[in-house]
Amino acid sequence: MLMFSRIVRIYSIAITAIFLFPIGVKMKSSQVSQRTETPSAAQRIKVTTWTDRGKYSPGDTVRINVSLENTGSEEVYIDRRMFWTGLSGGLKLEIDDENGNDLPSQVLSDAMMPPPNPEDTSILIRLDEGFFYGTFVNLKVKSFFPKPGKYFIQVTYHSMLGKEFVAPQLRGLPALWYGTSIAADPIRIDVTQ
């Protein structure tokens, strides 16, 4: 009886795998084809971060700038909306101390990036070769950098724009669609007494 139940269980697993494998292959191939449209556009984009100074005191404010620049020879389209939430807004801010410890940062905004109006054809910004688009955020030093020392700041751009949410005439453009992430090189600042 025990042998029979093992055979039935193995048979059930094998049949399930046979039927689910083709579905998994179809899902995986559709995910890959959706991703293959973005990487060529993403490879042309460089994310750059910089601050207004290199040294700050606890009473100062750090201005962190970020830009997306087209370093390729063909145009790329990006979502004109950039929120500094890190969760759903497009720009994720990471701060490490000089020992490489990740500092828990305050949420800069709790705003979820809403889907665009499907009638809005201005949702995408065209970047030709050499053009850039960006934004900035001001942070109080004492709130984000708790003690004197060296800090490393890194910003990662995450596209939150799904093709299915834009006007049909925009869906074929070489854009940074949902799921694209591009990290800037970390930058260093010093916080003094």
C-alpha positions, -999 to +999 in steps of 0.1 A: +000+000+000+028+024+009+046+016-024+013+023-043+008+057-027+044+067-035+039+057-072+006+077-073+023+107-058+053+106-082+029+100-111+008+131-100+039+153-097+051+141-132+018+148-148+016+182-132+051+191-143+043+180-179+012+202-181+028+232-163+061+232-180+048+245-214+028+273-195+060+283-177+080+284-209+053+306-225+053+329-195+091+331-194+094+338-232+068+365-230+086+381-201+119+379-220+104+395-251+089+423-231+123+429-215+143+428-247+126+459-259+138+480-230+175+470-226+187+487-258+170+519-247+183+514-211+219+509-224+218+544-239+209+560-206+234+571-179+221+581-145+243+607-128+241+620-092+259+650-077+255+673-047+259+711-045+290+707-023+313+681-009+313+691+028+284+699+051+278+707+088+248+694+108+228+726+102+231+725+064+209+711+037+223+687+010+209+692-025+211+659-043+207+662-081+200+633-105+198+633-142+192+607-169+213+614-200+211+598-234+247+587-242+237+568-274+231+580-309+193+572-310+165+588-291+151+573-259+119+582-241+115+584-204+086+591-180+085+628-172+074+620-136+101+613-110+092+609-074+118+603-046+100+575-029+121+546-039+091+523-034+069+533-063+081+567-075+111+561-097+141+573-076+155+553-048+180+569-025+205+548-006+229+562+020+259+543+034+283+554+061+321+551+058+320+515+071+295+504+044+265+503+067+232+511+051+215+539+069+178+537+073+165+568+055+133+586+060+106+581+034+109+612+013+073+609+001+045+584+006+030+593-028+024+563-051+030+572-087-004+569-103-009+554-137-010+582-164-041+593-180-043+571-212-052+603-232-020+620-221+006+619-249+030+642-230+039+615-204+071+606-222+101+630-226+122+625-257+159+625-251+181+628-282+218+621-281+235+643-255+203+655-239+193+649-202+164+652-179+164+653-141+154+666-107+167+672-072+158+668-036+169+688-005+178+668+027+185+682+061+219+669+071+210+663+108+180+641+097+198+619+072+235+620+082+234+614+120+271+621+129+303+635+115+320+613+089+321+602+053+288+591+036+282+576+002+250+584-017+236+563-045+204+569-065+188+542-086+162+551-113+133+526-115+108+530-143+073+526-131+056+532-164+038+502-180+032+502-217-004+492-211-011+525-193+000+549-220-017+561-251-016+534-279+005+556-302+033+557-275+036+520-269+061+513-298+085+540-287+120+530-274+113+539-238+124+529-204+093+508-196+083+493-162+110+471-147+140+490-160+165+499-132+196+520-137+219+529-108+242+559-107+277+556-094+279+564-057+291+598-046+308+608-014+301+637+010+317+646+043+298+658+073+319+678+098+312+689+134 
